[in-house]
C-alpha cells in the first residue's frame, strides 16, 4: 500500500477504505501541517486545521475529479481552512482596551426613529406616482435591476425606461418636499 499512487488512495478512500486514509495521512500530514503552520503561526491552530483538512479529504474523496494532483487538492483545502481561521482570529483576540477605542457608528434612537418615519413618508409618496413610474422605481431601486434589464422586463425601449425614471424621480422629489422632506437623512 505504501507504493500506491495518491489517485488510487483517493479512489479507495471514496469507497471507505480506512487503511488508504492512514497511508495518505502518513504520506502528506507533515507537509500540509508545515504549510498551515506558516500561514497561521500557531501550532495548536495548525494541528486543529490539519484534522479538519484530512476529515474533509475523507468526506470529499468521492468528489475529487483528478484535475490536479491529490497533494495540490489537499493544499488548497488546507489554505482555505487556514485563511478562514485567520479571518476569525481578530474577533477572538480583541482585548478590552482595543474594544473601548472602537467607535459605535450605529444610529442613535432618535435618528433611527427619524429614518423609520421618513421611510414611511417615502412609501406614501411612492403611492402618489403613476403605475408606470412606480414600476420603474421599484425595479431599479428596490430590485436593483439595470436599465437594460428593466427594459426587458417591462417590454419598452431603454430610452423610455430612462425617461420614466427621470420623471418618476422628479415627481417623487416634489411629493417628498410637500411632506417636508428635502433630501438625505439627518
PLY file of the C-alpha trace (Angstrom):
ply
format ascii 1.0
element vertex 186
property float x
property float y
property float z
element edge 185
property int vertex1
property int vertex2
end_header
0.00 0.00 0.00
2.97 2.34 0.60
3.77 2.42 -3.15
0.18 3.06 -4.23
-0.38 6.37 -6.02
-2.30 9.17 -4.35
-5.02 8.95 -7.01
-5.61 5.27 -6.22
-5.63 6.05 -2.50
-8.28 8.75 -3.02
-10.41 6.32 -5.01
-10.12 3.75 -2.22
-10.87 6.40 0.43
-14.00 7.31 -1.53
-15.01 3.68 -1.07
-14.48 3.90 2.69
-11.01 2.27 2.90
-9.57 3.39 6.26
-6.14 1.90 5.56
-5.87 4.03 2.40
-6.71 7.08 4.53
-3.98 6.17 7.03
-1.43 5.82 4.23
-2.44 9.15 2.65
-2.29 10.86 6.06
1.16 9.39 6.83
2.42 10.46 3.42
1.21 14.09 3.49
0.39 15.27 7.01
3.83 16.75 7.76
3.94 18.79 4.55
0.36 20.01 4.98
0.98 20.79 8.67
4.08 22.88 7.87
2.19 24.73 5.16
-0.69 25.56 7.51
1.69 26.46 10.34
3.44 29.02 8.11
0.06 30.63 7.45
-1.50 30.63 10.92
1.72 30.83 13.01
0.16 28.89 15.86
0.92 25.20 16.46
-2.35 24.35 18.22
-4.40 26.02 15.49
-2.34 24.27 12.80
-2.94 20.88 14.43
-6.68 21.52 14.63
-6.76 22.59 11.00
-4.84 19.50 9.87
-7.52 17.35 11.47
-10.17 19.33 9.61
-8.28 19.06 6.32
-7.98 15.29 6.47
-11.57 14.96 7.65
-12.60 16.91 4.55
-10.41 14.63 2.42
-12.21 11.63 3.92
-15.64 13.16 3.31
-14.94 14.67 -0.11
-12.77 11.93 -1.68
-15.65 10.85 -3.91
-15.87 14.38 -5.33
-12.18 14.58 -6.26
-12.14 14.97 -10.04
-8.44 14.50 -10.69
-7.98 17.89 -12.36
-4.95 18.42 -10.15
-2.64 16.29 -8.08
-4.05 15.00 -4.82
-1.42 16.94 -2.88
-2.45 20.16 -4.65
-6.08 19.49 -3.80
-5.21 18.90 -0.15
-3.08 22.06 -0.02
-5.97 24.10 -1.41
-8.27 22.69 1.27
-5.61 23.50 3.88
-5.15 27.03 2.55
-8.88 27.70 2.63
-9.14 26.42 6.21
-6.11 28.46 7.32
-7.39 31.68 5.74
-10.81 31.11 7.28
-9.18 30.64 10.69
-7.15 33.83 10.22
-10.30 35.81 9.36
-11.96 34.60 12.56
-8.93 35.21 14.78
-9.02 39.02 15.09
-12.51 38.90 16.58
-11.46 36.32 19.15
-8.34 38.23 20.17
-9.98 41.60 20.73
-8.88 42.92 24.13
-10.85 45.35 26.30
-8.58 48.33 25.56
-8.95 47.91 21.80
-12.69 47.34 22.11
-13.10 50.62 24.02
-11.39 52.56 21.23
-13.83 51.35 18.58
-16.46 53.96 17.82
-20.11 52.94 17.69
-21.25 54.25 14.33
-24.78 52.94 14.59
-27.67 55.35 14.70
-28.94 56.67 17.99
-32.63 56.03 18.78
-33.69 59.48 17.57
-32.03 59.01 14.17
-33.50 55.52 13.84
-36.97 56.85 14.51
-36.48 59.70 12.03
-35.36 57.24 9.34
-38.30 54.97 10.05
-40.65 57.94 9.83
-39.06 59.11 6.57
-39.28 55.56 5.23
-43.00 55.62 5.89
-43.29 59.00 4.18
-41.29 57.71 1.21
-43.59 54.70 0.82
-46.58 57.06 0.96
-45.00 59.32 -1.68
-44.36 56.32 -3.92
-48.10 55.66 -3.89
-48.55 59.11 -5.44
-46.65 58.06 -8.58
-48.32 56.65 -11.66
-48.20 52.87 -12.05
-45.62 53.16 -14.85
-43.31 55.38 -12.78
-43.74 53.33 -9.58
-42.92 50.15 -11.51
-39.67 51.65 -12.84
-38.62 52.96 -9.41
-39.42 49.60 -7.83
-37.39 47.61 -10.36
-34.40 49.96 -10.39
-34.07 50.87 -6.72
-35.66 48.03 -4.79
-34.82 45.12 -7.08
-31.53 46.66 -8.29
-32.18 45.98 -11.97
-30.24 47.78 -14.68
-31.94 49.97 -17.26
-31.40 47.21 -19.82
-32.96 44.59 -17.53
-35.94 46.83 -16.75
-36.50 47.42 -20.47
-36.60 43.66 -21.00
-38.92 43.04 -18.06
-41.37 45.80 -18.89
-41.09 45.41 -22.66
-40.20 49.00 -23.50
-37.09 50.63 -25.04
-34.21 51.57 -22.74
-34.65 55.25 -23.60
-38.24 55.05 -22.34
-37.04 53.49 -19.09
-34.58 56.36 -18.62
-37.27 58.95 -19.38
-39.75 57.37 -16.97
-37.06 57.13 -14.30
-36.21 60.83 -14.73
-39.84 61.93 -14.40
-40.54 59.47 -11.59
-37.63 60.84 -9.51
-38.70 64.41 -10.25
-42.30 63.71 -9.17
-41.11 61.78 -6.10
-38.92 64.70 -5.09
-41.91 67.06 -5.38
-44.12 64.74 -3.31
-41.48 64.46 -0.61
-40.99 68.24 -0.48
-44.75 68.61 0.05
-44.35 66.36 3.11
-41.48 68.48 4.40
-38.66 66.14 3.41
-35.91 67.80 1.47
-33.06 65.29 0.92
-30.91 62.87 2.82
-31.06 61.59 6.35
-30.18 63.61 9.44
0 1
1 2
2 3
3 4
4 5
5 6
6 7
7 8
8 9
9 10
10 11
11 12
12 13
13 14
14 15
15 16
16 17
17 18
18 19
19 20
20 21
21 22
22 23
23 24
24 25
25 26
26 27
27 28
28 29
29 30
30 31
31 32
32 33
33 34
34 35
35 36
36 37
37 38
38 39
39 40
40 41
41 42
42 43
43 44
44 45
45 46
46 47
47 48
48 49
49 50
50 51
51 52
52 53
53 54
54 55
55 56
56 57
57 58
58 59
59 60
60 61
61 62
62 63
63 64
64 65
65 66
66 67
67 68
68 69
69 70
70 71
71 72
72 73
73 74
74 75
75 76
76 77
77 78
78 79
79 80
80 81
81 82
82 83
83 84
84 85
85 86
86 87
87 88
88 89
89 90
90 91
91 92
92 93
93 94
94 95
95 96
96 97
97 98
98 99
99 100
100 101
101 102
102 103
103 104
104 105
105 106
106 107
107 108
108 109
109 110
110 111
111 112
112 113
113 114
114 115
115 116
116 117
117 118
118 119
119 120
120 121
121 122
122 123
123 124
124 125
125 126
126 127
127 128
128 129
129 130
130 131
131 132
132 133
133 134
134 135
135 136
136 137
137 138
138 139
139 140
140 141
141 142
142 143
143 144
144 145
145 146
146 147
147 148
148 149
149 150
150 151
151 152
152 153
153 154
154 155
155 156
156 157
157 158
158 159
159 160
160 161
161 162
162 163
163 164
164 165
165 166
166 167
167 168
168 169
169 170
170 171
171 172
172 173
173 174
174 175
175 176
176 177
177 178
178 179
179 180
180 181
181 182
182 183
183 184
184 185
